[in-house]
Structure formats: structure tokens, C-alpha cells
Amino acid sequence: MENHDKAQLLSFLKTLPPVEFCCVYGSSLHPNNPGSAKSTMVDCILGVSNPRQWHSENLTLNNDHYSSWMVLLGGARLITDVADEIGVGVHFNPFVSWNDKMFKYGVVCMHDLVQDMLNWERFYLSGRLQKPVHVLLDNLDIANVNSVNLRAAMSAALLLLPSKFTEEELYAKICSLSYMGDLRMLFAEDRNKVKKIVQGQFELFRPMYKPFIEEYETKELLRRSLSGNTQPIISQDGGLLAARSLVSSLPQMVRSQMGMKLGEKKVLCDSGRVIQEIVIGSKDEAAKCMQTILRRKVMVSSARQAVSGLLAAGGITAMRYLGAKMSKAWKSWR
């Protein structure tokens, strides 16, 4: 991200109530077509300690950022209730114009953000943070917490990948996790979205996942070998022990759901404690089970957030946003 863009974003943040965390994501971070950067909406995630209080303060400062019906009928209470009870805990204000730039910012409770990163309970913002983002403000060391999320994403991708693959294919599989089952991919998203994200931000993915590739090489789960291509071929162990190791890096909530489907047994670990271990017949069996669980999570979360977003944005703004999305999707299908 250019320094002047960062300065502009920090200036925009000063027009809002204080936040604990802020990151920028999406095409504005690393546009595939630099010539369209000026017209690109800047997407931000804002983490706050108390969303209702934050929205109350922001309504005083920036009433025009919100849809009029939500302001009139319930204000900050209604805004947070729609986000929590209908959506997945995040309220988005799109098409916010400031200083000749267009912004969309999503406000989430810090506790909810951390829990989703650690547990994939809703697998919404955690999926977003598995892709490149530019952190502008991080008062609570969320970047460190996100390392758990990144390791889990890599483990999930490896379960779904074949015995040999390229680095680009690894990032594409990681990127695709949070789109499996996403209802928007049927009519309101570019069908080539994953490919464009990975190719446009390949050099941003690398430093994110390099530590985990090296860690898994040390554990002898992965092996890189040079080929005639610029990217090395990555090989992975497809045995049961390797599959169990990958599953053990998945979030506890996902493992519990896998255990209910595949069964569990008690085993004695090295520390002398008795733990529950998922019964895995093969890597493919574990992969299919995990994929079913993640697909359902994404489907439910994307549907809930779509409804919440349409309500929060209001009629005209919602149709404008949906129209722009569907236009991009239509072009990708032609």
C-alpha cells in the first residue's frame, strides 16, 4: 500500500470514534488493474470494544453514513441488534464518500472477531483474514492471534489438496475455503474471484504462509522440490499420521463437529493425559467431512450477512451495491 493511501486512510479514521483495530482488504489493497484504483471502494474492518456505544457516538459524528430507516427506528440499538441477531456480528456502512474516495467499513466487536479467528464459529471475518490485509491499527496484537487462524487455514487446504501441488495452488485452496457454499458466488461474485485474488496478491500471500510452510517441512509433512517452473513443486505426506496432524491444527469447534460425524476414541497422549481423538479412516474421509462442515458454515453465514447487509444499507444503497456486484459477476460469466 502506498504511503499517501495509508495517510489518507488514517485521516479518514480520525473522522470516526476511536477503534481498537483496523485493517484494509480487497481490491483496493492491491488492485489487479492499477488504473481503476481511484474508482475502487476501500474496504475496511474496524474492531471496537462496544459496538452499540461506538455506533451511538458515530451517529452523532456521521449520521449520513447509516440508512435513514435504521437511524429513525432504533439508532445504535437497532444497528447492533440487526448485526448480531440477523447477521454474523458485523455492520457494514458502504458508499461512504470522503475526500474524493469511497469507503465501506464493517464494525465488529473485538471479542467476536477474536473468537471467529480462533474457533471459526461463523467463518466470516476469519476467512477474510486468511487472505492478505493491510493492518493500519492493532492495539490488541490481533496479528499474533491471527497466526492461529492462518495455521488452521493451511492445514484445511492441505487436507483438500492432492499429493503434489504448486505454491499458487496452495494459496488458491486457502483462498477458496471461505467461498465454499457462499451463496453470493452463484449470482453476485466474479466466478474467477479466487484466481484473481491469488494472482494479483501472490507476493502478499507468500510472507503470510512462509513460516507455516517451513514449520510443516520441519515436521516432514511437506517437501519442496525445484522443477523447471519458477515455483517449486510441493509434495505432502498423504498418510493417516499426517492427516491426524493436520486435523489437530483445525479449530476446536470444527474438530468437535468432525468428531460427531466420524466418531471419537480415547487415547493417551505424551503428557500422560487422556484425550478424545477423531477416528479417521483416511485423509480423503477427513477432508470430505471437514469440507461439508465448512461449506455449511459459509452458506449459513453468507445468507445471514446478505440479509443483514440489505437491511442495514437501506433500499437504494442496497440495490446500488448489489447491482455493482451482479454486474461484475455477469461480466465474468460472459
RAWO-V469236 format. One line per field, one symbol per residue. ss: DSSP state (@ for helix, = for strand, . for the rest). psi: psi as a letter, one per 40 degrees, with the letter a starting at -180 (. if undefined). burial: 1 if it has 16 or more other ideal C-beta (glycine too) atoms within 10 Angstrom, else 0. A space follows every 10 residues. Layout:
# RAWO-V469236
ss: ???
psi: ???
burial: ???
This chain:
# RAWO-V469236
ss: ..@@@@@@@@ @@@....... =====..... ...@@@@@@. .=======.. @@@@@@@@@@ @.@@@..@@@ @@@.@@@@@@ @@@@@@...= ========.. =========@ @@@@@@@@@. ....@@@@.. ...=====.. .@@@@@@@@@ @@@@@@@@@@ ...===@@@@ @@@@@@@... ...@@@@... ..@@@@@@@@ .@@@@@@@@@ @@@@@@@@.. .====..... ..====...@ @@@@@@@@.. .@@@@@@@@@ @@.=====.. ...=====.. ..@@@@@@@@ @@@@@@@@@@ @@@@@@@@@@ @@@.@@@@@@ @@@@@@@@@@ @@@.
psi: hidddddddd dddeeiiiid ihiiiadddg hdgdeeddeh hhhihhhidg dddddddddd dgdeeiiddd dddeaddddd ddddddafeh hhhifhhhfe ihihhhhihd ddddddddef defcddddee ihihhdhgee fddddedddd ddddddddde iadiiidddd dddddedeeh ehddedeeih dedddddddd fdeddddded ddddddddef dihhhiaeid hihhiiheid dddddddeei iddddddddd deiiihihid eeihihhhhh didddddddd dddddddddd dddddddddd dddidddddd dddddddddd dde.
burial: 0000100110 0110011011 1111111111 1000000001 1111111100 1101111110 0000111001 1000110111 0111011111 1111010000 1011111111 0111111111 1111111111 1111011100 0100010111 1111111111 1000101111 1111111111 1111100111 0011001101 1101100110 0110010000 1100000000 0011011000 0110111011 1011101110 0100000000 0000001101 0010111011 1011101101 1101110111 1111001100 1100000010 0000
